[in-house]
């Protein structure tokens, strides 16, 4: 059966929910930092770098030919979660270099990112095109007014692609919290989470309804394909060779990061 959603249709709702997601992530980050006995004040600065560069990175899809004010661009402009993640990752690495912080922080950030994503994607669900037609009598059905907003068919079941993603990140968060002590080397948790999300996101793009760029694949899919060699190398490092307590300590001492 089909079901509807009270679409807000504006970036304010999206921004509020993204803000709530980031706030929840920072609370979890603080709790996890305390649980791990990490009291270095530079860790909060690194969180600031991650949030700031993530926000900037998510706006790289801005079209400079559009005559909009910086405020409208920031509030209503297009966003890219993948670019935001890359921006956050670069921000943390830049922050580490500037602050001289060497230990890996991937295991600290990974669950917090998943929590932020699971909440923030609710904003996407309420403000963006849910997906492509399901081909069956189920999915999210848009009213004629909502369909006109997105240029999509009305009364047709569409894939709730953002629901799929919310569930993915919620499950990933639960699994990382449950099994975080079983990771054999510092930083591996982040690598595995990002790799799993990359595979999931590539697959879900086929029902997202994003514009095809080339060969039936969207911009996010081509971006993920470009990142595939790097991700494959990092995942190979997770599973290749023995990972003992000594190697974990060595990784932290040499500043190997995820």
FIKOL-811069 format. One line per 3 residues: their letters; for each residue y, x negated, z of N, C-alpha, C. Coordinates in steps of 0.001 Angstrom, whole numbers, plus 500000, padded with zeros to 6 digits. Layout:
! residues N
a = Y X Z Y X Z Y X Z; ...
***
This chain:
! residues 258
xxx = 498810 499161 500000 500000 500000 500000 501251 499117 500000; 502312 499660 499451 503561 498906 499410 504387 499201 500654; 505278 498295 500954 506176 498464 502101 507519 497850 501769
xxx = 508554 498361 502400 509902 497919 502098 510490 497062 503206; 511657 496466 502913 512365 495639 503881 513844 496005 503872; 514507 495928 505032 515949 496197 505078 516746 494975 504641
xxx = 516834 494755 503343 517494 493556 502840 518968 493526 503210; 519379 492360 503731 520780 492185 504086 521601 491769 502874; 521001 490940 502032 521652 490548 500795 522850 489644 500965
xxx = 522929 488904 502051 524048 487972 502189 523599 486736 502944; 524378 485649 502758 524004 484373 503339 524217 484286 504831; 525031 485206 505412 525280 485146 506844 523997 485396 507619
xxx = 523245 486419 507218 521981 486720 507888 521025 485536 507765; 520961 484976 506562 520111 483812 506340 520548 482657 507239; 521846 482415 507306 522352 481317 508118 522094 481515 509596
xxx = 522226 482751 510078 521972 483041 511497 520524 482760 511851; 519611 483201 511005 518188 482983 511298 517805 481517 511168; 518411 480819 510213 518179 479380 510143 518711 478696 511401
xxx = 519866 479166 511880 520411 478610 513106 519506 478858 514299; 518932 480068 514376 518003 480370 515456 516763 479480 515372; 516308 479237 514145 515157 478357 513970 515449 476947 514439
xxx = 516634 476434 514079 517016 475079 514498 517166 475017 516013; 517751 476069 516604 517912 476095 518062 516553 476073 518757; 515606 476878 518254 514269 476892 518840 513602 475525 518694
xxx = 513813 474889 517538 513229 473566 517306 513797 472542 518287; 515103 472607 518543 515719 471656 519461 515232 471868 520891; 515009 473137 521269 514453 473412 522603 513055 472824 522714
xxx = 512239 473054 521689 510888 472484 521717 510948 470962 521721; 511856 470404 520949 512040 468951 520885 512353 468389 522275; 513223 469088 523013 513578 468640 524361 512378 468710 525296
xxx = 511626 469807 525208 510437 469968 526064 509386 468919 525725; 509163 468702 524442 508154 467730 524024 508580 466311 524376; 509859 466032 524246 510370 464709 524613 510112 464444 526104
xxx = 510373 465442 526917 510124 465281 528355 508634 465143 528635; 507822 465947 527951 506378 465887 528176 505822 464505 527856; 506381 463874 526838 505927 462547 526441 506583 461424 527254
xxx = 507476 461810 528154 508141 460804 528972 509128 459954 528207; 509750 460520 527164 510711 459797 526333 512124 460158 526781; 512826 459210 527373 514163 459489 527881 515251 458658 527209
xxx = 514917 458025 526095 515914 457233 525371 516973 458170 524787; 518249 458012 525160 519304 458912 524653 519467 458862 523141; 518995 457804 522509 519112 457710 521059 518289 458775 520346
xxx = 517278 459322 521027 516452 460358 520410 517264 461618 520105; 518245 461927 520955 519099 463078 520657 520019 462786 519478; 520457 461554 519377 521269 461187 518220 520455 461312 516939
xxx = 519186 460923 516984 518320 461044 515808 518117 462512 515434; 518000 463378 516439 517886 464810 516149 519146 465304 515455; 520298 464798 515877 521546 465162 515223 521601 464704 513778
xxx = 521128 463493 513531 521056 462990 512151 520151 463897 511310; 519018 464303 511873 518072 465140 511133 518699 466479 510765; 519358 467123 511721 519969 468429 511466 521103 468312 510453
xxx = 521976 467321 510638 523136 467176 509755 522719 466855 508319; 521841 465870 508163 521435 465490 506817 520528 466543 506184; 519767 467266 507014 518968 468362 506479 519838 469465 505914
xxx = 520916 469791 506637 521835 470829 506165 522518 470409 504869; 522948 469157 504806 523606 468661 503592 522620 468606 502430; 521416 468095 502708 520415 467988 501653 520030 469327 501064
xxx = 520003 470365 501890 519594 471685 501394 520599 472273 500413; 521812 471711 500359 522850 472236 499463 522957 471460 498160; 522045 470560 497881 522198 469749 496673 522008 470559 495404
xxx = 521564 471813 495533 521418 472665 494358 522747 473280 493926; 523824 472928 494620 525133 473487 494277 525499 473168 492837; 525997 474189 492140 526436 474047 490753 527937 473770 490739
xxx = 528360 472558 490379 529784 472228 490418 530616 473018 489418; 529968 473678 488440 530715 474454 487460 531148 475807 488021; 530573 476191 489166 530939 477467 489766 532217 477285 490579
xxx = 533178 478159 490330 534470 478056 491020 534410 478831 492337; 533868 478183 493357 533797 478788 494681 534393 477810 495683; 534880 478363 496776 535461 477525 497815 534350 476803 498564
xxx = 534656 475684 499234 533639 474982 500017 532987 475871 501066; 533774 476783 501668 533216 477681 502688 532200 478632 502060; 532565 479242 500920 531638 480154 500242 530389 479411 499780
xxx = 530584 478184 499292 529429 477393 498868 528488 477142 500038; 529058 476803 501206 528234 476499 502374 527514 477731 502900; 528192 478891 502904 527614 480109 503475 526741 480849 502472
xxx = 527226 480977 501227 526553 481825 500248 525812 481042 499169; 525990 479715 499117 525408 478942 498023 523895 478843 498083; 523325 478417 496959 521880 478234 496895 521444 477124 497855
xxx = 520215 477269 498335 519675 476281 499262 518278 475870 498811; 517895 474673 499185 516558 474170 498888 515945 473631 500172; 514882 474279 500631 514204 473823 501845 513605 472438 501629
xxx = 513026 472212 500447 512420 470908 500176 513472 469800 500212; 514621 470050 499583 515689 469053 499618 516210 468870 501039; 516222 469951 501817 516638 469848 503206 515705 468982 504022
xxx = 514390 469110 503789 513425 468275 504495 513603 466803 504134; 513822 466545 502840 514057 465159 502415 515331 464622 503053; 516375 465457 503086 517614 465036 503707 517442 464721 505185
xxx = 516682 465566 505901 516431 465325 507318 515660 464028 507526; 514664 463802 506677 513857 462571 506769 514735 461335 506539; 515587 461403 505522 516493 460281 505260 517485 460093 506405
xxx = 517936 461220 506974 518866 461139 508085 518274 460433 509288; 517015 460740 509596 516353 460083 510726 516206 458587 510469; 515812 458224 509246 515654 456800 508930 516994 456068 508978
xxx = 518053 456702 508475 519375 456088 508552 519794 455933 510012; 519558 457001 510804 519905 456940 512211 519173 455832 512939; 517908 455636 512615 517135 454569 513257 517727 453197 512942
xxx = 518126 453020 511714 518697 451724 511334 520030 451492 512041; 520842 452527 512101 522147 452383 512732 522037 452187 514244; 521052 452843 514849 520915 452806 516304 519937 451744 516784
xxx = 519204 451138 515850 518245 450121 516238 517039 450676 516951; 516655 451906 516623 515485 452534 517248 514284 452342 516331; 513222 451708 516817 512117 451323 515952 510852 452189 516071
xxx = 510496 452733 517233 509235 453484 517324 509207 454699 516406; 507996 455104 516020 507821 456281 515171 508221 457539 515931; 508860 458461 515230 509252 459738 515829 508610 460919 515108
xxx = 507733 460650 514138 507159 461723 513337 506417 462760 514142; 505635 462317 515128 504853 463252 515929 505741 464114 516812; 506927 463629 517126 507874 464390 517925 508578 465451 517087
xxx = 508885 465117 515838 509629 466025 514982 508754 467072 514287; 507506 466730 513954 506694 467601 513105 506542 469023 513645; 506089 469230 514890 505969 470615 515374 507319 471331 515434
xxx = 508372 470609 515783 509698 471224 515844 510138 471712 514473; 509854 470928 513423 510204 471343 512059 509426 472590 511671; 508137 472631 511980 507323 473801 511644 507834 475044 512354
xxx = 508247 474898 513609 508791 476036 514352 510088 476521 513711; 510971 475597 513356 512224 475975 512705 511970 476682 511382; 511011 476188 510614 510702 476784 509317 510137 478187 509467
xxx = 509275 478404 510447 508652 479721 510616 509689 480776 510981; 510733 480383 511695 511791 481333 512049 512814 481440 510917; 513217 480318 510371 514224 480327 509324 513795 481081 508085
xxx = 512501 481046 507769 512030 481746 506573 512136 483263 506714; 512304 483768 507929 512553 485201 508082 513873 485552 507409; 514837 484637 507508 516105 484855 506815 515929 484935 505313
xxx = 515050 484078 504776 514764 484135 503337 514099 485454 502978; 513198 485921 503826 512487 487174 503579 513453 488347 503501; 514516 488295 504288 515464 489409 504352 516599 489318 503336
xxx = 516710 488212 502626 517869 488039 501741 517524 487596 500328; 516264 487283 500040 515908 486753 498729 514798 487575 498074; 514639 487369 496775 513557 488008 496044 512228 487621 496662
xxx = 511401 488597 497074 510168 488245 497777 509133 487529 496935; 508983 487901 495666 507975 487246 494842 507734 487985 493546; 506663 487630 492891 506285 488260 491625 505404 489477 491890
xxx = 505241 490361 490898 504368 491530 491084 502944 491128 491466; 502354 491872 492369 500999 491571 492840 499926 491992 491844; 500249 492931 490969 499248 493442 490055 498369 494492 490696
xxx = 498686 494877 491923 497918 495894 492627 498845 496833 493376; 498245 497761 494099 499023 498767 494820 499359 498286 496226; 499891 497077 496326 500289 496550 497630 501434 495568 497427
xxx = 502061 495169 498485 503168 494227 498409 504464 494857 498879; 505546 494143 498682 506881 494624 499058 507483 495360 497867; 507855 496613 498077 508471 497414 497014 509972 497481 497236
xxx = 510741 497160 496216 512192 497193 496302 512720 498562 495899; 513787 498989 496565 514483 500194 496136 515270 499862 494869; 515727 500880 494129 516539 500594 492935 517759 499736 493251
xxx = 518409 499947 494410 519576 499151 494768 519184 497696 495040; 518086 497506 495756 517622 496150 496036 517166 495449 494760; 516458 496182 493910 515984 495605 492655 517155 495148 491793
xxx = 518257 495909 491809 519426 495531 491028 520039 494232 491548; 519932 493984 492856 520458 492752 493445 519747 491531 492887; 518431 491658 492663 517617 490502 492279 517214 490509 490809
xxx = 517538 491572 490090 517091 491665 488712 515577 491797 488629; 514993 492534 489575 513546 492687 489674 513172 494154 489483; 511897 494452 489217 511477 495848 489064 511504 496594 490392
xxx = 511879 497860 490348 511906 498695 491547 510587 499443 491702; 510177 499653 492957 508983 500445 493230 507679 499763 492883; 507709 498463 492602 506511 497708 492252 506193 496735 493388
xxx = 504929 496670 493772 504538 495767 494838 504736 494306 494445; 505510 493577 495236 505771 492162 494975 505127 491307 496071; 504662 490132 495663 504056 489215 496636 505050 488896 497761
xxx = 504656 489084 499021 505524 488681 500144 505419 487184 500371; 505929 486413 499421 505711 484965 499444 506287 484313 500692; 507396 484867 501199 507970 484280 502405 507129 484590 503637
xxx = 506442 485727 503620 505504 486025 504712 504375 485005 504705; 503884 484668 503507 502847 483640 503416 503339 482342 504062; 504591 481996 503777 505120 480734 504281 505375 480795 505792
xxx = 505849 481927 506274 506048 482084 507716 504724 481887 508444; 503679 482508 507923 502354 482376 508543 501882 480926 508485; 502088 480265 507345 501665 478869 507218 502316 478000 508290
xxx = 503626 478106 508431 504323 477237 509381 503994 477608 510828; 503794 478897 511094 503420 479313 512452 502045 478756 512815; 501110 478844 511870 499761 478297 512119 499825 476782 512247
xxx = 500618 476129 511384 500753 474676 511463 501326 474264 512818; 502325 474991 513290 502914 474694 514600 501859 474806 515697; 501087 475906 515675 500064 476108 516702 499006 475011 516661
xxx = 498583 474631 515453 497557 473593 515327 498077 472237 515788; 499325 471925 515438 499867 470627 515852 500033 470545 517365; 500460 471652 517975 500576 471658 519431 499197 471539 520079
xxx = 498223 472209 519488 496872 472203 520059 496194 470845 519925; 496379 470174 518779 495616 468952 518500 496487 467690 518446; 497701 467752 518966 498610 466606 518846 498094 465367 519557
xxx = 497264 465542 520578 496750 464374 521296 495594 463701 520563; 495074 464336 519540 493926 463786 518817 494340 462924 517622; 495621 462865 517353 496096 462017 516256 495887 460566 516650
xxx = 495287 459791 515757 494872 458438 516109 495965 457400 515945; 497003 457704 515183 498074 456731 514995 499412 457454 514991; 500382 456865 515669 501695 457482 515759 502284 457705 514366
xxx = 502766 458913 514117 503356 459262 512829 502429 460014 511906; 501104 459976 512166 500159 460641 511277 500329 462155 511279; 500718 462717 512411 500872 464166 512499 501915 464659 511499
xxx = 503017 463944 511396 504075 464317 510459 503592 464202 509015; 502885 463118 508715 502397 462903 507352 501464 464035 506935; 500534 464396 507806 499565 465443 507477 500247 466797 507332
xxx = 501223 467080 508168 501945 468348 508071 502705 468437 506747; 503424 467392 506405 504207 467401 505165 503291 467506 503951; 502169 466787 503966 501232 466845 502843 500638 468241 502698
xxx = 500269 468852 503831 499706 470201 503784 500743 471195 503270; 501989 471043 503711 503035 471951 503240 503298 471754 501753; 503259 470514 501285 503481 470255 499862 502433 470962 499012
xxx = 501171 470877 499419 500101 471552 498676 500273 473064 498727; 500570 473575 499920 500770 475018 500063 501952 475492 499220; 503055 474762 499312 504260 475193 498600 504047 475151 497094
xxx = 503337 474138 496600 503060 474070 495168 502295 475316 494726; 501299 475730 495527 500491 476895 495173 501288 478193 495267; 502069 478363 496336 502777 479624 496534 503912 479803 495532
xxx = 504375 478694 494930 505437 478800 493932 505019 479675 492750; 503726 479777 492480 503272 480591 491355 503526 482075 491587; 503741 482487 492849 504025 483897 493125 505406 484071 493755
xxx = 506230 483026 493761 507550 483108 494373 508572 483812 493474; 508400 483707 492186 509374 484327 491299 510534 483425 490949; 510442 482132 491272 511494 481198 490883 511457 480957 489379
xxx = 512585 480583 488831 512696 480365 487386 511838 479178 486959; 511091 479366 485867 510287 478269 485320 511210 477225 484707; 510913 475979 485009 511692 474889 484433 511037 474360 483163
xxx = 509705 474139 483252 508981 473564 482111 507493 473758 482339; 506766 474090 481276 505315 474259 481309 504863 475251 482373; 505664 476291 482570 505288 477333 483498 505430 476978 484959
xxx = 506113 475869 485249 506299 475456 486639 507778 475396 486986; 508073 475673 488248 509451 475739 488722 509968 474369 489126; 511260 474299 489451 511854 473043 489908 511152 472494 491163
xxx = 510886 473344 492181 510178 472816 493348 508813 472224 493000; 508109 472821 492062 506794 472286 491698 506915 470929 491021; 507904 470775 490141 508084 469474 489503 508559 468434 490504
xxx = 509372 468857 491471 509785 467940 492532 508572 467475 493331; 507679 468413 493663 506483 468062 494427 505556 467156 493620; 505456 467392 492329 504633 466513 491492 505204 465099 491475
xxx = 506535 464989 491455 507163 463661 491479 506887 462950 492798; 506785 463722 493884 506525 463149 495202 505045 462893 495469; 504171 463386 494569 502732 463300 494801 502226 461882 495043
xxx = 502628 460873 494263 502117 459517 494528 502460 459028 495930; 503694 459282 496377 504089 458850 497714 503279 459583 498786; 503118 460898 498622 502350 461657 499603 500896 461217 499630
xxx = 500316 460989 498444 498915 460557 498384 498737 459209 499075; 499698 458322 498887 499616 457005 499530 499692 457127 501042; 500608 457976 501532 500749 458129 502973 499515 458794 503593
xxx = 498949 459788 502908 497731 460423 503429 496575 459441 503412; 496488 458619 502363 495438 457596 502313 495553 456653 503499; 496764 456289 503878 496970 455414 505024 496505 456069 506324
xxx = 496619 457407 506387 496172 458112 507595 494667 457958 507787; 493911 458081 506686 492454 458103 506796 491788 456763 506510; 492527 455820 505938 491920 454533 505586 491946 453590 506776
xxx = 490833 452971 507060 490784 451940 508087 490703 452510 509483; 490351 451681 510451 490229 452129 511835 491597 452363 512460; 491712 453456 513206 492942 453761 513910 492612 453810 515400
xxx = 492815 452749 516059 492507 452669 517475 493787 452729 518289; 493647 452722 519586 494832 452717 520442 495674 451479 520179; 494998 450350 519839 495733 449126 519577 496578 449247 518318
xxx = 496018 449889 517263 496802 450044 516036 497957 450986 516250; 497779 452024 517078 498868 452933 517369 499994 452210 518079; 499624 451357 519045 500647 450600 519761 501361 449638 518830
xxx = 500601 449042 517917 501207 448107 516972 502175 448825 516040; 501801 450033 515626 502682 450806 514735 504007 451092 515419; 503941 451466 516713 505174 451729 517434 505997 450476 517632
xxx = 505327 449340 517859 506058 448104 518109 506758 447594 516868; 506151 447825 515716 506731 447301 514467 507661 448293 513795; 507747 449485 514403 508687 450476 513851 508138 451211 512666
xxx = 506821 451311 512481 506254 452085 511369 506541 453540 511613; 507136 454204 510653 507555 455581 510844 506946 456477 509805; 507025 457779 510125 506533 458781 509186 507704 459475 508532
***
